[in-house]
Structure formats: structure tokens, C-alpha cells
Amino acid sequence: MKKAVITGGAGFLGSHLCDKLLKNDIAVVCIDNLLTGDISNIEHLFGNENFTFIKHDVTNFIHVPGEVDYVLHFASPASPIDYLKLPIQTLKVGSLGTHKALGLAKEKGATFLIASTSEVYGDPDINPQNEEYWGNVNPIGPRGVYDEAKRFGEAITMAYHRYHGVDTRIVRIFNTYGPRMRLNDGRALPAFVSQALKGEDVTVFGDGSQTRSFCYVDDLVEGIYRLLLSDEHEPVNIGNPDEISILQFAEEVIELLNSPSKIVRKPLPIDDPKVRRPDISKAKRVLNWEPKVNRREGLIKTLDYFKKKI
């Protein structure tokens, strides 16, 4: 039986990846320091003999006994409220943590996959964004702690591939939603849902014309899994190209929840991207992948989860 190590495995995406790999007969070692991860995301796996949880900070040396076939590096604060509150930790896990995870993959002769992000494109000058676009990023702005950590992560991953011959993958993840998102993580959907379910005003930043493209977590995880098993070493966008304005998205959430909430506006945060839409031509060509779950279907599933949590 093959074995995978997933850093950040108790987080939103990491926990869904644990499920996916176990279902495909790959044993999983989940490593998380629970800074932003949640043990409740993986507690359903504790009875599985092929699942192991290790509480550990991956900015320190990572030791996993025995053979390892895959290392998936998903450890990092990923929402603005987290990385703005934890700027040093975000930079450390993107640099030191990536270095340690790559060291484990090199030692074990394992395939390495790093979770990068659409944020490497910054506030883009082109829409949609393809993998050849180098981005428009402010390295010293508040968001730079996350954007630059991910850009460094990509750079060191390619350096390990070219210099040490490590078999590497880079996935650029666009906005994703689904069960196990944290209600207080500051991203658009959890914030809208939390406010709308309580009948509070729903906060939209700026005039709401900025766009995002939301991918349901099951689709995203399938794309990541296909990338892991592929031979593609350079970055691949995984996301849903169905673009919507933040204002329309807030209105959609309010409607689906049948909430009396009204929309209020606050100033747009510094360097907040005006557009965000993936060009997934490469994923279609190389992975034979594209999203299957439409936004309304995914939202209904996600809103049911949030209702239970609240």
C-alpha cells in the first residue's frame, strides 16, 4: 500500500485530501500543528488503521518512519484574516515549512506536491489568468506575507526539481468552498453565511464589482489528485472559471438562505484583487479535468453544513 504525508492535513482542503487518498487505497500520515486546522475535520478518520495523525509544526524537521510515496504540502494559513493576524507564521511555513517538506520528499524519493494559490498572480492585469502570467504583486503590502510565501514556495519547489531531481507538482488553487470551511476565517462565503443566518447586515467590501470564481471542494480535490498522479512539473491552475461579482455572490447567498439581511459596504482592503478567474485550458489538456459541480448545487451543500455548525 502506498503512503502519503499531508502537511496541514487537518485544514479545510487538507482534510478532504486525506479522505480522497484513503478512498483510493493510499495510507495517510496527516501532520498539522492545529494553528488554523481543526481536529474535528479529521476525527472521523481516527478509527482507520491506514490513517495517522501527528501534531507537529512543519517549520521544524519532519520525521516520518518507513517508506513514503507522496508528500503534499498544504500547511499554511490561507485566509486574509489568518495571514494578516499571523504574518510571520505564514512566511515561515511558506519558506521553512516548504524546505522541510521538500527535504522529506528528497530523503524518501517521494513525489512532492505543493499547494500554491491564485494569489501568486496578485491583482492581475489580465483576465482570466493563465499559468504563463507572472503576476502583479505588491511584495511589501499586507497581503505580501501570503503572496510572496507562495511564490517562494513555487521557486524552491522548482529548484529542488531541477537541482536534486525531486519529482514535483505545483497546483495553483483558486477560490474554493465547501463543508469544513471555518465560519470565522474571513473569506467571503463563510462571512456572508454567518451574517445572513443571524439576520445581520452582510458586508461587501468596495462596490462589490470585484470578481471571484468559486470551485466546489470535491472538484478541486479531484483535480489535485489527477495532478499528483500526472507527470506535469510546472504549475497548473485548478479552479472553476464561472466568474461572479462579490455583490452578486452575496445576493445569491442571502436568497438561498431566505434571509432578511441587507447588504452594507465597507472600504476595499489594500491590494484586494479586482478580478480572479482561472484559465483551466492546461488542466483540461494535461489532466482531462474540469469542474462538474455548478455553484448553486455546491452552495446548497455548503449552506446545509454551515446551518448545522451554527
NUDRENKOL-768434 format. One record per residue: x negated, y, z negated of N, C-alpha, C, CB in turn; residue number from 1; residue in one letter. Coordinates in pm, whole numbers. Each point is the difference from the previous one (the first is absolute). Glycine has a CB too. Layout:
N
((X Y Z) (X Y Z) (X Y Z) (X Y Z) NUM a)
...
//
This chain:
310
((-85 -120 0) (85 120 0) (-88 124 0) (184 -123 -123) 1 m)
((-156 217 212) (-77 123 6) (35 90 -119) (-10 -16 251) 2 k)
((-81 108 -283) (20 88 -116) (-27 144 38) (-64 -186 -155) 3 k)
((153 275 106) (-14 143 24) (-10 73 -132) (129 -19 214) 4 a)
((-211 124 -215) (-5 93 -112) (68 129 46) (-216 -102 -94) 5 v)
((314 150 16) (69 124 32) (-24 99 -113) (177 -122 135) 6 i)
((-253 227 -108) (-17 105 -101) (123 92 7) (-256 -10 17) 7 t)
((297 61 -132) (125 78 -3) (121 -88 24) (-126 199 80) 8 g)
((114 -326 -115) (104 -97 32) (128 13 -81) (-181 -148 61) 9 g)
((180 230 -168) (122 21 -78) (72 127 43) (-106 -120 -191) 10 a)
((57 185 296) (65 120 51) (114 -34 93) (-215 122 -22) 11 g)
((277 -19 77) (114 -16 91) (-36 -90 118) (83 228 -68) 12 f)
((-180 -187 148) (-37 -79 117) (-76 -126 -38) (-7 209 133) 13 l)
((-85 -197 -229) (-80 -115 -40) (83 -117 -46) (-178 156 -62) 14 g)
((284 -129 -13) (84 -109 -52) (76 -70 112) (22 123 -216) 15 s)
((23 -47 316) (68 -62 114) (-99 -84 82) (163 192 8) 16 h)
((-289 -148 -2) (-102 -80 68) (-29 -129 -74) (-100 210 90) 17 l)
((100 -203 -225) (-14 -124 -78) (107 -100 40) (-99 130 -193) 18 c)
((224 -84 200) (111 -87 40) (-23 -58 139) (155 136 -142) 19 d)
((-194 -50 236) (-16 -42 139) (-107 -108 15) (72 228 71) 20 k)
((-187 -207 -135) (-109 -96 14) (34 -133 -67) (-163 190 8) 21 l)
((224 -184 -125) (38 -124 -70) (99 -80 83) (-39 112 -220) 22 l)
((133 -43 286) (98 -69 84) (-66 -66 121) (174 164 -74) 23 k)
((-291 -114 111) (-74 -57 112) (-115 -90 -47) (61 201 136) 24 n)
((-43 -257 -255) (-94 -100 -55) (-142 52 -16) (139 -174 106) 25 d)
((-149 299 -149) (-130 59 -35) (3 33 -149) (-34 94 236) 26 i)
((-56 -152 -313) (-8 30 -143) (-43 146 -19) (-56 -242 -52) 27 a)
((107 305 -53) (-24 144 -21) (-60 26 -137) (192 53 154) 28 v)
((-301 24 -155) (-54 59 -122) (33 149 6) (-188 -176 -20) 29 v)
((274 219 -69) (46 139 -5) (-82 75 -104) (235 -67 72) 30 c)
((-301 175 -31) (-80 81 -92) (60 140 -7) (-211 -133 54) 31 i)
((237 182 -175) (61 132 -17) (-30 49 -141) (184 -53 167) 32 d)
((-215 181 -180) (-21 56 -134) (128 60 -57) (-239 46 60) 33 n)
((348 -53 21) (133 47 -41) (5 151 -26) (40 -224 -99) 34 l)
((-130 298 161) (3 145 -13) (128 56 64) (-253 8 1) 35 l)
((282 -56 121) (126 35 65) (79 -125 38) (-104 210 86) 36 t)
((43 -327 -96) (72 -125 24) (89 -35 -118) (-188 -80 144) 37 g)
((274 -19 -125) (97 -37 -102) (8 -152 -8) (131 213 38) 38 d)
((-152 -266 -156) (2 -145 -19) (135 -60 39) (-166 26 -184) 39 i)
((273 52 176) (132 -52 36) (9 -35 149) (100 136 -185) 40 s)
((-188 -77 266) (1 -30 144) (-49 -141 31) (-37 241 42) 41 n)
((-38 -299 -134) (-59 -133 27) (38 -106 -103) (-189 118 109) 42 i)
((268 -80 -209) (28 -97 -107) (76 -122 51) (3 188 -162) 43 e)
((69 -174 273) (71 -115 57) (-97 -104 57) (193 150 53) 44 h)
((-322 -115 -41) (-99 -91 56) (-82 -73 -106) (-11 150 197) 45 l)
((32 -114 -323) (-85 -57 -105) (15 -151 -17) (15 219 -113) 46 f)
((95 -275 158) (17 -145 -9) (-57 -75 119) (201 42 -133) 47 g)
((-256 32 229) (-54 -61 122) (-146 -39 -23) (158 136 144) 48 n)
((-188 -264 -130) (-137 -48 -28) (-103 55 98) (100 -207 -93) 49 e)
((-53 261 205) (-92 57 100) (-18 151 -15) (69 -182 154) 50 n)
((-18 236 -265) (-10 144 -24) (-77 26 -129) (216 39 123) 51 f)
((-312 53 -117) (-78 39 -118) (-2 152 -9) (-144 -209 17) 52 t)
((167 260 -138) (-9 145 -22) (-120 31 -89) (251 23 25) 53 f)
((-330 76 17) (-114 46 -78) (15 151 -19) (-150 -186 90) 54 i)
((156 229 -215) (3 145 -27) (-143 51 1) (213 -19 -139) 55 k)
((-244 105 237) (-138 43 19) (-3 127 82) (-81 -239 -13) 56 h)
((-14 326 -16) (-23 122 77) (-102 -32 109) (52 151 -201) 57 d)
((-9 -144 327) (-87 -44 109) (-110 99 34) (192 -125 89) 58 v)
((-201 237 -161) (-118 85 18) (-120 -59 -72) (148 201 20) 59 t)
((-123 -306 -99) (-107 -79 -62) (-19 -129 81) (53 97 -230) 60 n)
((-163 -165 202) (-33 -123 74) (117 -99 -5) (-244 33 -54) 61 f)
((275 -92 169) (111 -96 10) (-56 -141 8) (146 171 116) 62 i)
((-108 -255 -211) (-41 -141 3) (123 -88 13) (-204 51 -140) 63 h)
((204 -135 242) (104 -100 19) (-70 -132 27) (168 171 92) 64 v)
((-147 -271 -177) (-69 -129 20) (53 -76 121) (-39 -10 -245) 65 p)
((-44 -73 302) (42 -87 109) (2 71 135) (134 -126 -163) 66 g)
((-83 54 261) (6 53 135) (113 103 13) (-93 -216 88) 67 e)
((70 314 -2) (102 101 32) (0 17 152) (-28 121 -225) 68 v)
((145 -126 285) (11 12 146) (37 140 45) (66 -237 6) 69 d)
((11 309 -90) (45 134 35) (-12 92 -120) (158 -96 171) 70 y)
((-198 221 -145) (3 106 -101) (82 114 58) (-227 -67 -98) 71 v)
((339 101 33) (85 110 44) (-8 110 -105) (157 -157 127) 72 l)
((-206 273 -86) (-26 110 -94) (115 101 5) (-249 -32 28) 73 h)
((339 21 -126) (117 88 -7) (2 82 -129) (126 -165 138) 74 f)
((-235 164 -212) (-4 73 -126) (-21 148 26) (-90 -203 -118) 75 a)
((188 284 82) (-13 147 7) (132 63 -37) (-175 -17 179) 76 s)
((173 126 -255) (121 83 -6) (38 39 142) (-60 88 -232) 77 p)
((190 -91 263) (40 20 139) (105 109 20) (-52 -237 36) 78 a)
((103 293 -143) (100 105 15) (-59 133 -47) (188 -167 -33) 79 s)
((-139 279 89) (-56 130 -39) (1 24 -151) (76 86 219) 80 p)
((33 -122 -287) (5 26 -144) (-110 -77 -73) (248 38 17) 81 i)
((-284 -156 34) (-104 -82 -63) (-139 54 30) (149 -199 17) 82 d)
((-180 220 113) (-138 38 29) (-30 145 -36) (0 -167 183) 83 y)
((104 252 -196) (-25 135 -50) (-23 0 -152) (140 92 188) 84 l)
((-79 -188 -257) (-18 -15 -144) (-128 -77 -31) (249 7 -31) 85 k)
((-292 -93 123) (-116 -88 -22) (-102 19 113) (147 -168 -120) 86 l)
((-198 289 139) (-87 25 115) (-132 -75 -5) (105 221 16) 87 p)
((-168 -227 -133) (-130 -67 -10) (17 -150 18) (-84 179 -155) 88 i)
((186 -237 90) (25 -143 14) (29 -37 145) (87 -5 -233) 89 q)
((-15 94 304) (32 -26 141) (-126 -2 85) (224 108 -32) 90 t)
((-312 -11 9) (-126 3 74) (-88 -120 -34) (13 251 5) 91 l)
((-15 -290 -132) (-85 -112 -42) (47 -133 59) (-51 124 -211) 92 k)
((183 -147 211) (48 -128 52) (-15 -6 152) (162 -17 -193) 93 v)
((-155 135 258) (-20 2 145) (-145 -15 41) (199 142 15) 94 g)
((-290 -108 -104) (-143 -10 32) (-63 -119 -72) (-10 250 33) 95 s)
((-5 -240 -166) (-60 -109 -77) (82 -128 11) (-96 167 -157) 96 l)
((227 -155 150) (86 -118 7) (-11 -70 134) (156 109 -161) 97 g)
((-158 -30 269) (-15 -60 133) (-136 -67 14) (153 174 96) 98 t)
((-257 -109 -152) (-135 -58 4) (-3 -135 -73) (-98 232 10) 99 h)
((159 -238 -128) (1 -124 -77) (81 -109 72) (-25 134 -214) 100 k)
((139 -96 272) (83 -99 70) (-71 -52 125) (207 115 -86) 101 a)
((-276 -26 156) (-79 -43 116) (-115 -91 -43) (59 213 119) 102 l)
((-119 -183 -234) (-106 -86 -52) (50 -140 -28) (-109 199 -98) 103 g)
((231 -210 44) (59 -131 -24) (21 -74 132) (112 87 -207) 104 l)
((-58 -18 308) (23 -63 130) (-131 -45 63) (204 143 31) 105 a)
((-307 -60 -42) (-132 -37 55) (-56 -123 -71) (-43 240 59) 106 k)
((52 -241 -192) (-52 -113 -78) (70 -130 36) (-54 158 -186) 107 e)
((187 -151 206) (79 -122 23) (12 -36 148) (126 53 -207) 108 k)
((-173 35 296) (20 -25 143) (147 9 38) (-202 -146 0) 109 g)
((275 237 -68) (145 12 17) (35 110 100) (32 -83 -234) 110 a)
((86 71 293) (56 107 81) (47 112 -94) (71 -163 184) 111 t)
((-105 287 -150) (34 115 -84) (102 88 72) (-228 -6 -109) 112 f)
((335 43 40) (99 93 55) (19 115 -96) (117 -187 123) 113 l)
((-132 309 -73) (20 118 -84) (131 70 37) (-251 27 -24) 114 i)
((324 14 -80) (121 80 20) (-41 145 14) (141 -164 -133) 115 a)
((-144 212 258) (-18 141 24) (139 62 16) (-229 -36 110) 116 s)
((236 156 -57) (125 73 -5) (11 98 117) (1 -23 -249) 117 t)
((121 59 281) (23 105 100) (-56 133 -46) (205 -120 76) 118 s)
((-234 133 -207) (-54 126 -53) (-140 29 54) (136 -33 -206) 119 e)
((-203 -66 266) (-130 29 62) (17 96 117) (-84 -227 -70) 120 v)
((207 238 123) (26 94 109) (27 141 -51) (91 -189 134) 121 y)
((-72 205 -266) (24 130 -59) (130 61 49) (-245 32 -20) 122 g)
((240 100 46) (115 71 58) (-24 1 151) (39 147 -210) 123 d)
((12 -245 282) (-48 -27 136) (42 105 103) (9 -239 -58) 124 p)
((-97 254 157) (27 90 113) (70 -73 113) (-200 136 -63) 125 d)
((210 -269 53) (69 -77 104) (108 -86 -65) (-207 -3 144) 126 i)
((310 -27 -69) (109 -83 -49) (58 -79 115) (52 166 -184) 127 n)
((-47 -301 178) (-41 -84 -113) (-152 -10 -11) (213 -129 25) 128 p)
((-259 70 -135) (-143 -15 -24) (-47 -138 45) (14 161 -195) 129 q)
((-117 -164 279) (-59 -128 39) (-134 -19 -69) (117 12 223) 130 n)
((-171 -132 -213) (-120 -35 -75) (-124 75 48) (100 -224 -39) 131 e)
((-95 278 160) (-116 74 53) (-7 143 -52) (11 -142 205) 132 e)
((99 189 -267) (3 138 -51) (-81 8 -130) (227 38 106) 133 y)
((-317 62 -115) (-91 10 -114) (57 79 -116) (-185 -17 159) 134 w)
((297 85 -138) (67 63 -113) (-29 148 -17) (-8 -217 -105) 135 g)
((87 280 19) (-12 141 -35) (15 9 -151) (93 80 226) 136 n)
((-205 -103 -296) (4 -19 -145) (-77 110 -71) (19 -247 35) 137 v)
((37 294 -146) (-69 96 -87) (-72 -79 -110) (173 183 49) 138 n)
((-305 -199 -41) (-71 -85 -95) (-5 54 -142) (-133 -77 190) 139 p)
((156 209 -207) (-10 58 -135) (135 43 -56) (-229 76 58) 140 i)
((337 -105 14) (133 32 -51) (44 -101 -105) (57 106 219) 141 g)
((56 -82 -286) (47 -93 -104) (20 -142 50) (110 193 -108) 142 p)
((-64 -208 233) (24 -133 56) (-128 -68 48) (226 78 67) 143 r)
((-336 -1 -63) (-126 -55 49) (-49 -117 -81) (-55 224 83) 144 g)
((91 -229 -212) (-48 -111 -84) (50 -134 53) (-4 153 -199) 145 v)
((123 -154 256) (56 -123 58) (-45 -17 145) (199 19 -153) 146 y)
((-183 89 233) (-33 -9 142) (-146 -39 21) (174 172 48) 147 d)
((-265 -106 -120) (-142 -26 20) (-42 -135 -59) (-41 246 -3) 148 e)
((106 -288 -106) (-30 -132 -55) (31 -108 103) (50 83 -232) 149 a)
((63 -67 303) (38 -99 101) (-90 9 123) (236 11 -82) 150 k)
((-275 110 119) (-89 14 115) (-138 -60 -30) (123 209 69) 151 r)
((-170 -188 -193) (-125 -65 -41) (17 -151 1) (-61 200 -143) 152 f)
((175 -249 94) (26 -143 -2) (-9 -62 138) (146 34 -196) 153 g)
((-92 36 296) (-11 -50 138) (-146 0 46) (232 86 49) 154 e)
((-305 20 -84) (-138 12 46) (-89 -110 -58) (32 248 20) 155 a)
((-18 -274 -151) (-85 -102 -61) (42 -140 45) (-36 150 -199) 156 i)
((165 -167 228) (46 -130 52) (-64 -28 136) (218 26 -124) 157 t)
((-220 74 212) (-63 -21 130) (-151 -16 -14) (183 133 108) 158 m)
((-244 -65 -207) (-145 -16 -21) (-31 -143 -44) (-19 244 -63) 159 a)
((101 -301 -26) (-21 -140 -42) (22 -95 117) (73 59 -233) 160 y)
((18 -26 320) (23 -85 118) (-120 5 94) (248 39 -19) 161 h)
((-296 83 46) (-109 14 96) (-135 -44 -56) (126 187 103) 162 r)
((-153 -154 -231) (-133 -25 -57) (-10 -139 -63) (-23 246 -41) 163 y)
((128 -287 -32) (-5 -128 -71) (77 -111 72) (-23 128 -212) 164 h)
((96 -92 318) (75 -102 73) (124 -50 -71) (-212 -66 99) 165 g)
((264 144 -195) (123 -40 -71) (117 9 98) (-92 82 -224) 166 v)
((178 -181 220) (119 -7 87) (107 92 -60) (-54 -240 74) 167 d)
((73 359 -15) (83 103 -64) (123 34 82) (-205 90 -105) 168 t)
((307 -36 33) (124 51 60) (33 134 -68) (86 -238 53) 169 r)
((-26 330 21) (43 128 -56) (144 24 42) (-237 93 6) 170 i)
((327 -84 -103) (139 31 31) (31 143 -45) (65 -244 -22) 171 v)
((-15 324 114) (44 136 -33) (150 -5 -24) (-188 108 138) 172 r)
((225 -96 -265) (139 -18 -42) (75 133 2) (-68 -195 -143) 173 i)
((181 197 212) (86 117 1) (106 -15 -108) (-40 36 248) 174 f)
((121 68 -267) (99 2 -109) (80 -131 -4) (16 250 21) 175 n)
((-14 -309 -140) (66 -129 -20) (93 8 -120) (-198 -121 100) 176 t)
((307 48 -94) (96 1 -110) (56 -141 -19) (59 242 47) 177 y)
((3 -263 -163) (60 -129 -28) (2 -27 -150) (-76 -85 222) 178 g)
((130 -29 -262) (1 -37 -141) (-140 0 -60) (204 -138 43) 179 p)
((-211 172 -171) (-121 9 -82) (-70 135 9) (-27 -242 30) 180 r)
((81 335 48) (-51 136 -9) (30 53 -140) (32 40 250) 181 m)
((-119 44 -303) (24 63 -129) (89 122 17) (-221 -84 -85) 182 r)
((318 96 -3) (91 114 8) (-70 133 -25) (183 -151 -73) 183 l)
((-292 148 -4) (-66 125 -38) (-131 21 74) (105 -19 -223) 184 n)
((-120 -40 343) (-131 11 65) (-13 123 89) (-12 -246 -7) 185 d)
((119 327 16) (-11 128 68) (23 -4 149) (-154 60 -174) 186 g)
((167 -178 234) (27 -6 143) (146 34 29) (-181 -173 25) 187 r)
((209 203 100) (131 54 36) (115 -90 -40) (-109 115 188) 188 a)
((104 -242 -148) (117 -87 -25) (29 -20 -149) (-51 -114 214) 189 l)
((-47 73 -295) (32 -17 -143) (49 129 -65) (-171 -179 -10) 190 p)
((112 293 50) (43 128 -58) (144 31 38) (-237 82 8) 191 a)
((270 -100 120) (136 27 45) (100 -91 -70) (-89 73 223) 192 f)
((55 -201 -232) (92 -98 -60) (21 31 -148) (-76 -175 165) 193 v)
((-33 201 -237) (11 27 -142) (90 120 -26) (-228 -96 -34) 194 s)
((209 201 112) (81 120 -18) (145 -24 42) (-203 140 38) 195 q)
((224 -206 75) (135 -20 52) (82 -92 -89) (-87 37 230) 196 a)
((25 -141 -284) (73 -93 -86) (43 66 -131) (-128 -188 101) 197 l)
((52 289 -143) (35 70 -124) (89 122 26) (-216 -78 -98) 198 k)
((247 102 227) (83 114 35) (-73 133 -9) (192 -129 -79) 199 g)
((-324 124 74) (-80 123 -8) (-23 57 140) (-113 -85 -210) 200 e)
((67 209 216) (-39 58 128) (-116 -81 59) (76 231 -75) 201 d)
((-71 -253 206) (-107 -72 68) (-98 101 58) (155 -194 55) 202 v)
((-283 179 -92) (-102 98 37) (-65 -34 134) (-42 41 -243) 203 t)
((49 56 334) (-69 -10 129) (-103 113 4) (205 -103 117) 204 v)
((-327 69 -81) (-107 101 4) (-5 67 137) (-132 -132 -170) 205 f)
((108 262 168) (0 76 124) (142 9 56) (-236 -72 47) 206 g)
((245 84 86) (134 6 61) (52 -139 36) (-54 227 88) 207 d)
((-27 -329 -117) (42 -138 26) (-19 -45 142) (162 29 -178) 208 g)
((-224 55 261) (-17 -37 141) (-120 -94 21) (102 219 64) 209 s)
((-189 -231 -165) (-113 -92 13) (54 -143 15) (-149 155 -138) 210 q)
((79 -234 218) (52 -133 33) (-84 -111 -63) (89 93 213) 211 t)
((-24 -206 -233) (-66 -122 -42) (63 -117 76) (-52 96 -232) 212 r)
((-17 -209 232) (49 -121 66) (-7 -113 -102) (-76 79 233) 213 s)
((189 -133 -272) (7 -92 -113) (11 -145 47) (108 180 -136) 214 f)
((-198 -264 85) (-6 -142 35) (42 -83 -120) (-184 43 169) 215 c)
((273 -140 -147) (42 -87 -110) (-114 -95 -36) (241 15 75) 216 y)
((-254 -42 -203) (-118 -71 -51) (-18 -138 62) (27 125 -212) 217 v)
((80 -197 240) (-15 -134 61) (-65 8 136) (202 -77 -125) 218 d)
((-163 179 204) (-62 19 131) (-148 33 -14) (219 77 93) 219 d)
((-250 12 -186) (-139 41 -19) (-88 -118 -40) (80 227 -67) 220 l)
((-32 -306 -27) (-78 -114 -49) (-22 -102 112) (93 35 -231) 221 v)
((5 -55 315) (-17 -90 114) (-109 51 94) (241 -67 -17) 222 e)
((-243 199 40) (-104 57 84) (-139 -17 -60) (166 163 84) 223 g)
((-177 -142 -215) (-128 -16 -68) (-46 -145 7) (57 191 -154) 224 i)
((35 -283 135) (-34 -143 5) (-52 -38 139) (175 -48 -175) 225 y)
((-109 98 278) (-46 -31 136) (-137 61 27) (238 -10 77) 226 r)
((-262 130 -129) (-132 61 16) (-107 -81 -71) (109 225 18) 227 l)
((-78 -272 -138) (-96 -80 -76) (-45 -123 79) (107 79 -212) 228 l)
((-13 -141 283) (-31 -122 74) (-50 26 142) (172 -113 -135) 229 l)
((-184 240 172) (-45 35 135) (-152 12 4) (217 121 42) 230 s)
((-268 -77 72) (-144 24 15) (-30 148 20) (-24 -228 99) 231 d)
((118 315 -138) (-15 144 24) (-74 67 -115) (212 -2 134) 232 e)
((-325 63 -103) (-83 62 -105) (26 150 -16) (-172 -173 47) 233 h)
((222 238 54) (20 145 -8) (142 30 -50) (-167 36 187) 234 e)
((192 88 -231) (128 32 -65) (123 -29 86) (-122 173 -126) 235 p)
((228 -215 58) (129 -24 65) (109 70 -82) (-79 -223 95) 236 v)
((160 306 -27) (116 61 -65) (109 -104 -22) (-55 221 108) 237 n)
((109 -224 -231) (118 -81 -27) (104 92 -64) (-137 -214 -30) 238 i)
((249 229 96) (106 87 -48) (117 -3 96) (-168 147 -115) 239 g)
((272 -74 83) (119 4 83) (5 135 72) (124 -157 -157) 240 n)
((-123 159 291) (-4 127 72) (132 77 3) (-176 -102 137) 241 p)
((278 51 -207) (130 68 -6) (-13 123 -91) (125 -220 39) 242 d)
((-140 337 21) (-32 123 -72) (127 73 -45) (-211 20 134) 243 e)
((206 38 -254) (115 73 -54) (-52 117 -84) (143 -211 -2) 244 i)
((-69 322 1) (-41 112 -84) (30 -33 -146) (41 164 189) 245 s)
((-116 -104 -278) (21 -22 -143) (139 46 -43) (-247 27 -40) 246 i)
((295 81 99) (135 48 -32) (105 -102 41) (-78 237 29) 247 l)
((65 -292 92) (95 -102 45) (-8 -125 -88) (-20 87 236) 248 q)
((-101 -120 -278) (-19 -118 -84) (69 19 -135) (-219 -48 115) 249 f)
((204 166 -173) (66 29 -127) (152 -9 15) (-192 148 -67) 250 a)
((244 -93 176) (144 -5 26) (49 -144 16) (-14 225 108) 251 e)
((-70 -308 -44) (35 -141 20) (9 -74 -133) (-111 6 225) 252 e)
((16 18 -313) (-1 -64 -131) (123 42 -81) (-252 -8 3) 253 v)
((283 136 -3) (116 52 -73) (129 -65 52) (-120 218 -39) 254 i)
((129 -229 171) (119 -61 61) (14 -147 -39) (-19 161 192) 255 e)
((-91 -237 -182) (6 -143 -31) (33 -26 -146) (-165 -40 180) 256 l)
((125 131 -267) (29 -15 -143) (133 64 -40) (-246 -2 -42) 257 l)
((310 66 141) (128 69 -28) (-16 92 -121) (130 -196 96) 258 n)
((-239 272 -95) (-35 85 -114) (52 143 19) (-205 -141 -38) 259 s)
((243 207 -71) (43 140 9) (-117 99 5) (205 -65 -122) 260 p)
((-327 14 124) (-119 86 -6) (-6 99 116) (-120 -184 -117) 261 s)
((64 302 87) (-27 102 101) (-151 7 23) (208 132 -67) 262 k)
((-246 -84 183) (-142 13 33) (-50 139 -39) (25 -165 190) 263 i)
((-138 167 -262) (-66 126 -33) (-141 -4 59) (137 27 -214) 264 v)
((-194 90 239) (-131 6 63) (-104 61 -93) (111 20 222) 265 r)
((-233 -74 -211) (-115 54 -72) (-113 20 99) (69 -115 -215) 266 k)
((-171 196 178) (-109 27 93) (-72 -128 43) (-27 224 -105) 267 p)
((-19 -225 230) (-72 -115 54) (-137 -12 -67) (122 25 220) 268 l)
((-160 -144 -266) (-133 -18 -62) (-113 30 99) (98 -172 -153) 269 p)
((-215 202 100) (-117 30 82) (-36 -120 88) (-84 161 -177) 270 i)
((59 -134 305) (-46 -101 98) (100 -112 23) (-231 52 -69) 271 d)
((358 -31 35) (101 -103 25) (15 -17 152) (122 54 -219) 272 d)
((-135 -176 273) (7 -18 146) (136 41 56) (-166 -187 -20) 273 p)
((163 256 136) (125 44 63) (67 -113 78) (-94 232 15) 274 k)
((13 -322 38) (55 -114 75) (-74 -127 -41) (62 150 196) 275 v)
((6 -261 -183) (-64 -128 -29) (77 -109 75) (-83 81 -229) 276 r)
((21 -133 334) (63 -106 80) (-108 -87 61) (200 147 49) 277 r)
((-195 -278 -70) (-106 -85 54) (20 -33 147) (-28 -95 -226) 278 p)
((-80 94 300) (-3 -63 130) (-38 -146 -26) (-64 218 126) 279 d)
((157 -310 -102) (-25 -142 -32) (-29 -83 124) (148 24 -199) 280 i)
((-190 43 307) (-31 -73 124) (-105 -108 -23) (56 206 131) 281 s)
((-156 -173 -212) (-108 -97 -25) (52 -120 -78) (-168 186 3) 282 k)
((251 -163 -105) (56 -110 -79) (86 -91 88) (-3 146 -206) 283 a)
((79 -86 296) (82 -80 93) (-89 -86 89) (179 177 -3) 284 k)
((-287 -116 52) (-87 -69 96) (-86 -107 -68) (-3 207 139) 285 r)
((-58 -171 -251) (-99 -88 -63) (65 -102 -95) (-167 185 17) 286 v)
((274 -143 -86) (60 -86 -103) (137 -54 41) (-123 132 -170) 287 l)
((174 -86 285) (137 -35 40) (97 34 -114) (-87 -185 152) 288 n)
((67 303 -210) (80 42 -116) (72 131 27) (-161 -117 -151) 289 w)
((283 127 103) (72 126 -9) (106 -18 -108) (-42 59 246) 290 e)
((86 50 -309) (97 -12 -109) (135 -51 50) (-116 185 -119) 291 p)
((184 -261 33) (130 -60 33) (115 61 -80) (-119 -211 56) 292 k)
((91 260 -176) (106 47 -91) (27 148 26) (-68 -171 -175) 293 v)
((193 205 213) (30 141 21) (13 72 -134) (116 -56 217) 294 n)
((-127 188 -212) (-10 78 -124) (123 -18 -88) (-143 165 121) 295 r)
((261 -161 -63) (122 -11 -81) (7 -134 -72) (118 153 160) 296 r)
((-153 -260 -89) (1 -135 -60) (-101 -7 -115) (68 -101 222) 297 e)
((-188 153 -197) (-102 -1 -105) (37 87 -118) (-169 -42 175) 298 g)
((230 157 -148) (40 90 -108) (104 -65 -90) (-49 195 147) 299 l)
((144 -265 -89) (104 -64 -80) (-63 -101 -97) (167 30 188) 300 i)
((-263 -109 -139) (-68 -97 -86) (-79 71 -111) (-15 -160 194) 301 k)
((-51 268 -157) (-83 73 -96) (86 71 -104) (-175 30 177) 302 t)
((285 30 -134) (87 71 -92) (64 -96 -99) (44 172 177) 303 l)
((-13 -294 -133) (53 -100 -94) (-102 -30 -109) (141 -101 185) 304 d)
((-267 92 -146) (-107 -24 -98) (-9 115 -99) (-126 -134 169) 305 y)
((128 258 -119) (-10 117 -89) (119 10 -95) (-130 117 178) 306 f)
((249 -149 -128) (119 5 -86) (-17 -93 -120) (144 53 201) 307 k)
((-198 -172 -177) (-23 -96 -109) (-105 52 -97) (61 -188 153) 308 k)
((-164 253 -98) (-107 51 -87) (50 113 -89) (-168 -64 172) 309 k)
((252 151 -116) (50 114 -78) (108 -45 -97) (-53 155 191) 310 i)
//
